Amino acid sequence: MAKRTLTGTTLDTIVSLAKRRGFVFQSSEIYGGLSSVWDYGPVGVELKRNVKDAWWKSMVRERDDVVGIDASILMHPDVWVASGHLDSFTDPLVECQECHRRFRQDQIEGDTCPDCGGAFGEPRQFNLMFKTFMGPVEDSSATVYLRPETAQAMFVNFENVQTSSRKKIPFGIAQIGKSFRNEITPGNFTFRTREFEQMEMEFFCEPGTDDEWHDYWMNFSMDWFKKFGIRGEKLMLRVHDADELPHYSKASADVEYEFPWGWGELETISNRTDFDLKAHAEKSGKDLSYFDDQKKERYVPFVVEPAMGADRSALAFLLDAYDEEGEGKDMRVVLRFHPDIAPFQVAVLPLSKKDTLSPTARRVYDLLLANFNAQYDDTQSIGRRYRRQDEIGTPLCVTVDFDTLDDDSVTIRNRDTMEQVRVPIDNLEAAIREQLNTMRADCQE
Ligand code: GAP
């Protein structure tokens, strides 16, 4: 299969398309917006849901060695003491003595403020965890934290999950959910925000097998992005240098994507060793070891963790799908999403809004709704509606015209080739499935 050549685009173009077409809006926009906080619109929410569903299916539903959980965002404050986040989840912060802007020290070049040239004060470590209070009293005994990673819930529930699911090591626990970090310098649209969603899996394995599992999950992660259509040349696996390893990790590697501003992390796959289980066992006083009844031995499992960002991945899918075809007034923008990632798989477009066509078009739409994520659109000219569906990446449009009333057939128009085929409504579902499968295959290299 030939490499897909897509034109790509700038971040500004994507931000404006995202707003125009209902992918992403700025939070609280009517009040001037809240900086670096974003809301997903009717199209974006489908995109992000598809990304999460694709991950959950590959990670949990299609495997018998991974189970899921959905834990609370708020956890016992001791969790963050034991995990090391209270002490170590910090970034170096410097403040300009002139304009008092604050920066992450490791993200600025030179020794002076990039805004006003002023000198910086002494750097200090800034903890990224958001604090709040539980209950009606706002004192230190009521302090709780918004989780900065979903992972800790998998460690503290290890025994509950293992005994209730009767899983034997090696096995994993997966979760998708919100995390919060009070980033000093968020930015690049939804890439770095203070509230975001993570898709994480903790894979518990026998000590000594951890390096092998680390390799396995690094390969799995790279293949996952490619399977759902991200081009291989836009992805790389970057192994962490020793001085950038998180405090819990013996080895980490990032899956990076080439964003318009350069390479950026989508996922980190870490070998967390037995750090977390041992730390929680010590702090809680509960034994979190595992008895291996085949080996007749007890050990604290090692953990390999693929940790992916849902928002960053959705942004990468959006950017990677962008293509411009043709020139001048004939230019069309197409998002060439993989059919499982595309917000909608099919759109039903009656040629005219007239009452004569609506009942048949509605019947076709109802038929498709049972099996596909479908949209109904009867506003504006058919040409404009095709362009709109191209811009949100809908793989197929089904047009209901006046001939449909006689021959009970409709036209399927393909997003990528723009070819149109006429099919009887009775065969429509099968014909759509076939075209979507071809498009899935086209996304592979
Ligand atoms: N449990 C390990 C962990 O949290 P991480 O590399 O800090 O590892 C995992 O985070 C993923 O979460 C990142 O690769 C990224 O995709 C996403 N992520 C982290 N911080 C983020 C932020 N401020 N905004 C958006 N996504 C973020």
Boltz pocket constraint, residues with backbone or C-beta under 6 A from the ligand:
constraints:
  - pocket:
      binder: B
      contacts: [[A, 148], [A, 149], [A, 150], [A, 151], [A, 181], [A, 183], [A, 190], [A, 191], [A, 192], [A, 193], [A, 194], [A, 195], [A, 196], [A, 197], [A, 198], [A, 200], [A, 265], [A, 266], [A, 267], [A, 268], [A, 305], [A, 307], [A, 308], [A, 309], [A, 310], [A, 311], [A, 312], [A, 313]]
      max_distance: 6.0
